[in-house]
Amino acid sequence: VVSMADAEQDIDLTKYDIIPASQRSDGTLRPAYRVKKGYLPPQKLPGTTTFTIGIDVGGTNTDAVFLKTENAVVTVMEKVKTPTTLDVVSGIRNALNQLLAKDLAKAVPKEEVRCVFLGTTAFLNALLECKNLL
């Protein structure tokens, strides 16, 4: 990452993406900076919008979220919580179907969803507690 403070140097700016100044969650100002092209994924670049689905299978519930990332700001557009099923797959399918049936998620064409993340809190807890692994 190269600071904007040294912008007066003879640097070829066509090789960089400019990240504008922004406000941090604590209210302080994050100064503008630049990074080499290709350093950041597209959803982190200013002026881009991406959509992501996240699913977490827990011991009791399966949660799903529909996220919008715009100008590096992530917003939860929709979320659902469904019971985790014994076979896990049908619980994931139920959560995903309910999520995609919500109004804001339906408004986004499916081809614009860039990623789907799947987490399994149930497995992680079993691993940490050394229970029911096999």
C-alpha positions in Angstrom: 0.0 0.0 0.0 1.3 3.4 -1.0 0.3 6.5 0.9 -1.3 9.4 -1.0 1.1 11.7 0.9 3.9 10.8 -1.5 1.7 11.5 -4.6 4.0 14.4 -5.7 6.7 11.8 -6.5 7.0 10.7 -10.1 4.7 7.6 -9.9 2.7 6.1 -12.8 -0.8 6.3 -11.3 -2.2 4.0 -14.1 -0.7 1.1 -12.2 -2.8 1.9 -9.0 -6.4 1.8 -7.9 -7.3 4.8 -5.8 -9.2 4.1 -2.6 -11.0 7.3 -1.5 -11.0 8.7 2.0 -13.7 7.2 4.2 -15.0 7.3 7.7 -14.2 4.4 10.1 -16.8 2.9 12.4 -15.3 4.8 15.3 -15.8 8.1 13.5 -12.2 8.8 12.6 -11.2 9.5 9.0 -9.3 6.9 7.0 -7.2 8.9 4.5 -7.2 8.2 0.8 -4.6 5.8 -0.4 -3.7 3.8 -3.5 -2.8 0.1 -4.0 -1.2 -1.7 -6.9 -3.8 -2.9 -9.5 -4.8 -6.4 -8.8 -3.9 -6.2 -5.1 -7.5 -5.9 -3.9 -10.4 -8.1 -5.0 -13.0 -6.2 -7.1 -15.5 -5.9 -4.2 -13.0 -3.7 -2.3 -12.6 -1.2 -5.1 -14.5 2.0 -5.1 -17.5 2.2 -7.5 -18.1 -1.5 -7.5 -21.1 -3.5 -6.2 -21.0 -7.2 -5.5 -23.5 -9.6 -4.0 -22.6 -12.6 -1.7 -24.5 -15.3 0.1 -23.3 -16.6 3.4 -24.6 -19.8 5.1 -23.7 -21.1 8.5 -24.8 -24.5 9.7 -25.0 -24.5 13.5 -26.1 -27.2 15.9 -29.6 -25.7 16.3 -30.1 -23.3 13.4 -28.9 -22.7 9.9 -28.4 -19.0 9.1 -28.2 -17.5 5.7 -27.4 -13.9 4.7 -27.6 -12.0 1.4 -24.8 -9.3 1.4 -24.3 -6.3 -0.8 -20.8 -4.8 -1.0 -20.7 -1.3 -2.5 -17.7 1.0 -2.3 -16.1 -1.4 0.2 -19.1 -1.1 2.6 -20.9 -4.4 3.4 -24.7 -4.3 4.0 -26.9 -7.2 5.1 -29.8 -7.0 2.6 -31.7 -10.1 3.8 -31.2 -12.8 6.5 -33.0 -16.0 7.5 -32.8 -18.5 10.3 -34.1 -22.0 9.8 -33.8 -25.2 11.9 -30.7 -27.3 11.2 -31.8 -30.6 9.8 -30.3 -34.0 10.6 -29.1 -34.5 7.0 -27.7 -30.9 7.0 -28.2 -30.6 3.2 -31.9 -30.1 3.3 -31.4 -27.5 6.1 -29.0 -25.6 3.8 -31.4 -25.9 0.9 -34.3 -24.6 3.1 -32.3 -21.6 4.3 -31.1 -20.8 0.8 -34.6 -21.1 -0.8 -36.1 -18.9 2.0 -33.3 -16.3 1.5 -33.7 -16.1 -2.2 -37.5 -15.8 -1.9 -37.1 -12.5 0.0 -37.9 -9.3 -1.9 -34.4 -7.7 -1.9 -32.7 -10.9 -2.9 -35.2 -11.6 -5.7 -34.5 -8.1 -7.1 -30.8 -9.2 -7.8 -30.2 -11.4 -10.9 -28.6 -14.6 -9.8 -25.7 -14.2 -12.1 -24.7 -11.1 -10.1 -24.0 -13.2 -7.0 -20.2 -13.4 -7.0 -19.7 -15.9 -4.1 -21.4 -18.3 -1.8 -19.7 -19.0 1.5 -20.6 -22.0 3.7 -19.5 -22.3 7.3 -20.2 -25.1 9.7 -20.2 -24.0 13.3 -21.5 -27.4 14.2 -18.3 -29.1 12.9 -16.0 -26.5 14.5 -17.7 -26.9 17.9 -17.4 -30.7 17.6 -13.8 -30.4 16.6 -13.0 -28.0 19.5 -14.9 -30.2 22.0 -13.6 -33.5 20.4 -17.2 -34.8 20.2 -18.9 -37.0 17.6 -16.2 -36.5 15.0 -16.6 -40.0 13.5 
